[in-house]
């Protein structure tokens, strides 16, 4: 993955795509604000947005750098991207074209939420659900929304890992 920084413009790019990295105050605050709004489904907004962004950008990365690589190499690259962006460590080794289970033993959103708001009863790793949905579609050449992801366990609720079940939905 090519990382560049243009100091005159204060722009960070990953493989030519401009990215914006925010602190936990911003990201967790945004999740909480949307969750607190009546009639707004924050979970679905974050998952859909992340699905679209990671699908588009990872599909582009595959075509530019991983075209002749195996599925395993592509999933390892996706895991590296997740870690590189500071989201945590994500084990994708149990995933295949039909879905499967992914695990995270660390999570940016959990760490940020705990620091800002404390423990909660519901999972908070919406971005990871969208990440998984998007990269799975990109890796297997499917359309956006082919894969649904449910976070079954979350560190925020007292589990020792976050567990994500990925399944084909269309």
Secondary structure, DSSP 8 states (H G I E B T S, - for coil): --EEEETTTTEEEETTEEE----HHHHHHHHHHHHHSTT--HHHHHHHHHHHHHHHHHHHHIIIIITTS-HHHHHHHHHHHHHHTTS--EE-TT-BTTEEEEEES--HHHHHHHHHT---SS---HHHHHHHHHHHHHHTT--TTSEEEEEEE-GGGT-SSEEEEEEE--
